[in-house]
């Protein structure tokens, strides 16, 4: 059991970060303007980050920064500069998706704490063990990992911190494995630009209509203590696109849960700020429970009453919660969730006709709205002006500065300052003798500590004997201070640039003759007519031979990884007279690969779900697996011309990848079939959306969705 579970809240803006801390969060996670998986959030400028760091230090809180997107070859240096800023500005950890980028940061900043993003799709003991061996101190587990598996992972890897999403939006596709927005619209979720095709409206071939992929929201409040006892170290709240009010009240909710205090008010207010229908998702079952609300996928707040009667332009309600002018309401006409109406409170009046601005709980009032519900319709409160927080100005918070410890000396009418490996010497200056032994030291120390616009400030300052009984005009000292800090920053930039060049140049890929053309046709490996991976219930005779190799493309989603990988090991052992090529598509496969490195007939390739978009990622895998790694598939979402990374990194042609890979069964989640009817057998269904046609395949309780063409007029 983790003794002190951290509450980690989303900070899509400076205001949200302040709200998180005030609501009881121990830490926030945020993004800078680049390389964050939530590009549409406000995110943070460098100055805002430093202001927040000042506040965090004052309150004893933490800041984690997300650099958790796929990083292209020509972006690596910019990403490194972002990481350098975060490191130097005192970030408590960075959250990463790109394994090659992580390898760079390990060499450049050995003291920087690395967290593995949920975008890595880590959900197994094997994956967590592998990332621990690579220097990660925490893994953000996929949202799909059930409670019993969380506990097992903690038992087997006790020195790895586990971070688990406990509240907020739930993606339909398995964490990190969604290609829908990128492949269909050119807006990759792996680049922070998800267009949320899962929230769209679809139609089946037999006329069924609904939001078939739009998941309900996680709400683990009643299971907080179970998660704590399972060994979870951090409760993560989703919502970098959500309001400061949501962040405040949801942080307060989980603080109350952990402290076993009354949480009703915080829960109510959190739901008013934003809440879809609640679900515990995959917590009890790796196939999920109550995942989808196909008729209405949006914010529904809290039920506050029922329309008891209506007049010409208003309706009568006994409101469970307080209500004010301009608050937002939602109702479904005739309680039909396919007919939602959002409206604002325009007027409130008592039964006697008195106009009111706000009423308390359990008030019986008439409410005027632009659209009226029917008698019997449930009324939901979806916004309340009473919950609005005061605006926060980041500029009102001082910017954090990095402390340095200069050593000051005075000789030959020059001030000399040594700071680490940097040495500064001023021009000759006029100095006078002074009877005040410490006058110069006290004044210059004060000036150095007040470092104006510099990123640095002098904390502990030492002076030599020659600095006693000296007087120097303060205006001269201020010029020296400015000159010193500018040259010190320039020196550090120069030193870092040299180190960066050395580190980046150390990622050298060996010479290669390239890859046989046949392997570019990834579809030749598909064991199933559609599904490109070998699944746990598949028969060995479904495996294809390509280029003389028996190919085994591993499934990136393993509901029983031990059983699945043991099956692969058995196939390898029973075919020791054949060359075997195993496709690795998840960090959980890499320990398996290392265990089979010495087998002469076994080789590997990095499959498309690992998102190789720069040479550093492939160099990492090559260094890990050596000559046994034959090739890697280039990042499949990239529509631009592929850069020259290595002859062994190849584009995939003539291949239709799954847009969604979901641990939830599409048929069962939408009420089309019950488990007893299916038993994990393969089923197909055609869908249309916005003029596009899709195929959904469910097999072994896993769902895949594919683009199958444009609709005919």
Secondary structure, 3 states (H helix, E strand, C coil): CCCCCEEEEECCCHHHHHHHHHHCCCEEEEEECCCCCCCCCCCECHHHHHHHHHHHHHHCCEEEEEECCCCCHHHHHHHHHHHHHHHHCCCCEEEECCHHHHHHHHHHCCCCCEEECHHHCCCCHHHHHHHHHCCCCEEECCCCCCHHHHHHHHHHCCCCEEEEEEEECCCCCCCCCCCHHHHHHCCCHHHCCCCCHHHCCEEECCCCEECCCCECEEECHHHHHHHHHHCCCEEEECCCCCCHHHHHHHHHHHHHHHHCCCCHHHHHHHHHHCCCCEECCCCCCCCCCCCECCCCCCCCCEEEEECCEECCCEEEEEECCCEECCCEEEEEHHHCCCCEEEEECCEEECCCCCEECEECCCEEEEEECCCCCCCCCEEEEEECHHHCCCCCCHHHCCCCCEEECCEEEEECCEEEEEECCEEEECCCCCCEECCCCCHHHHHHHHHHHCCCCCCEEECCCEECHHHCCEECCHHHHHHHHHHHHHHHHHHHHHHHHHHHHHHHHCCCCCCCCCCCHHHHCHHHHCCCCCCCCECCCCCHHHCCEECCEEEEEECCCCCCHHHHHHHHHHHHHHCCCCCEEEEECCHHHHHHHHHCCCCCCEEEEECHHHCECCHHHHHHHHHHHHHHEEEEEECCCCCCCCCCCCCCEECCCCCCCCCEEECCCHHHHCCCCCHHHHCCCCEEEEEEECCEEEEEEEECCEEEEEEEEECCC
